[in-house]
């Protein structure tokens, strides 16, 4: 199994043990999943904003008078 072999080389990647390497990998994966969900949410908000003229006008009104 490729993953088991990779995990057995934990010292080459400066981890103290397999557990530390696995924890780092899971944290990296969790962050990647959170970023994916954040991007999905931003896309949905952008879609809603692009279709809502009232919201666009409200945003323009709120920005009126602010420095650029």
C-alpha positions as CSV (number, residue, x, y, z in Angstrom):
1,X,0.0,0.0,0.0
2,X,1.5,3.3,-1.1
3,X,0.1,5.3,1.8
4,X,1.6,2.9,4.4
5,X,5.0,3.2,2.8
6,X,4.7,7.0,2.7
7,X,3.7,7.1,6.3
8,X,6.6,4.9,7.3
9,X,9.0,7.6,6.0
10,X,7.8,10.1,8.6
11,X,11.4,10.9,9.7
12,X,12.2,12.1,6.1
13,X,9.5,14.7,6.5
14,X,10.7,15.8,10.0
15,X,7.8,14.3,12.0
16,X,8.5,12.7,15.3
17,X,6.3,9.7,14.6
18,X,3.6,8.3,12.3
19,X,0.9,9.8,14.5
20,X,2.3,13.3,14.2
21,X,2.5,12.9,10.4
22,X,-1.1,11.6,10.2
23,X,-2.4,14.4,12.4
24,X,-0.7,17.0,10.2
25,X,-2.2,15.3,7.1
26,X,-5.7,15.3,8.6
27,X,-5.4,19.0,9.7
28,X,-4.3,19.9,6.1
29,X,-7.2,18.0,4.7
30,X,-9.7,19.6,7.1
31,X,-8.4,23.0,6.2
32,X,-8.7,22.2,2.5
33,X,-12.3,21.0,3.0
34,X,-13.2,24.2,4.9
35,X,-11.6,26.3,2.2
36,X,-13.7,24.4,-0.4
37,X,-16.9,25.1,1.5
38,X,-15.9,28.8,2.0
39,X,-15.4,29.2,-1.8
40,X,-18.7,27.4,-2.4
41,X,-20.5,29.8,0.0
42,X,-18.8,32.8,-1.6
43,X,-19.9,31.7,-5.1
44,X,-23.5,31.3,-3.8
45,X,-23.5,34.8,-2.3
46,X,-22.1,36.2,-5.5
47,X,-24.8,34.5,-7.5
48,X,-27.5,35.9,-5.2
49,X,-26.0,39.4,-5.3
50,X,-25.8,39.3,-9.1
51,X,-29.5,38.5,-9.4
52,X,-30.7,40.9,-6.8
53,X,-30.9,44.5,-8.1
54,X,-32.3,45.9,-4.9
55,X,-29.3,44.5,-3.0
56,X,-26.9,46.0,-5.6
57,X,-28.6,49.4,-5.2
58,X,-28.5,49.1,-1.4
59,X,-24.8,48.4,-1.7
60,X,-24.2,51.4,-4.0
61,X,-26.1,53.6,-1.6
62,X,-24.1,52.4,1.4
63,X,-20.8,53.1,-0.4
64,X,-21.8,56.6,-1.4
65,X,-19.5,59.1,0.2
66,X,-16.8,56.6,1.1
67,X,-13.3,57.2,-0.2
68,X,-12.3,55.0,-3.1
